[in-house]
Amino acid sequence: MKKVGFQFFAAVITIAVVFILPSPARAQSASETLYKSKCAGCHGPDGSGSAIGQKLGAHNFQTAEVQKMSDVELSAIITNGKNKMPSYGKTLKVADIKGLVEYIRSLAAAK
């Protein structure tokens, strides 16, 4: 009985460690997850724009035009919306918006 109890305890600890400690192999940042749920529909998974987004005039995040925008400008657009893009200021935290800006910056390297 003690052996089964120890094995169960060891299994629970192992599972807890796997889910608590970040793993580089499965590490999808919160910003990437948020981007995929809020932005990728129009801006595309790589930031270059989806078919729908291109019809709506969504910007390609990989371009120099977008990448030269300041963090403040990008944050303001995410917060307040622009043209057909909805505002996310009431639904996202400031830290989430900052993370999205950082993720958008990373998309320039995806070119």
Secondary structure, DSSP 8 states (H G I E B T S, - for coil): -HHHHHHHHHHHHHHHHHHHS--TTT---HHHHHHHHHTHHHH-TTSS--HHHHHHT---TTSHHHHTS-HHHHHHHHHH-BTTB---TTTS-HHHHHHHHHHHHHGGGG-
